[in-house]
Amino acid sequence: MTLTRGTVVIDREACKGCDLCIDACPPRVLEMTTTTVNALGHRFPLLVAPGCTGCKACSQICPDFCFQVYKYDTPREIEDPR
């Protein structure tokens, strides 16, 4: 089980695949797709693991405003699917 303090909703179709969010994410829970692309032909980030802290680093660095970040009132334990 992993303690998570938040989650993100990603507008995959608005993403241009710049990768800035991947490096900005302190808990490293985002990962870019490798073969899947959006309608514009760009790779996009996925939330691949629990552990989001709700820090909003991804949304603050994203030039295309693709992220909505939600911080939980109380941390939740989530099973890591990896």
N, C-alpha and C positions, 0 to 999 in steps of 0.2 A: 504494500500500500504506500502511496505517495501523498504527502500533504500538499494540497493546492489551495491557493488563496484567490484565484480568479480564473477567467477564461476569456477567449477572444472569439469574435465572429469576423471572418475574413471575406471581403467582397472579391472573390476570385476573378470575376470578369473585369474588374477595374484595374487589377494588378498588371504591371508592365515588367515584372520579373527582375527588378533591380538588385535583389538580395540584401538590401540594407537592413531589413528587419531581422534577418537571420543572425547577423553579427551583433545587432543591438540587443538581442534577447539575453538578459543575464542568466536565466535558468536553462537556456538552450533547449526550449521545448518546441521551437519552430524548425521546419525543414522544408526546403524547396522540392517540388516535384521534379522527377528526373525525366519522365516520359510523357506525362499528362500536361496538356496545355489548355489555356482558356480560348475563347472565341477569337481573340486577337493574335493567338499563336504564341503566347508567353507562358513560361512556367510560373507557378504561384506557390506561396507558402501554405503549409498545412500545420495544424496543431497536432503534433505526433506523440506527445507524451504529457501526462499530468505533471503538475509542478509550476504552472503559471502563477506568478506572484501578483498579477494585476498592476504591474509597475507602469504600464503604458509606454514603455520605450519603443515598442514596435509602432504604435500609432503616432508617436511624436516624430519619428524619423521617416515615416512613409510619405513620399512626395505626392502620392495619389490618394491619400486618405482612405485606405482599404480596410482599416481596422476599427472595430468597436471593442473596447475593453470593458469587462465587467469584473468588479472586485466583490468577492463574497463577504458578507457581514461576519461570518465565522468560517475559518478554514475547514476544508472538507478532505477526507481521505478517499482517494480514488485509486483503483487498481491499475497498475501500469500494464498496458497491453503488449509491451515489447518483450 
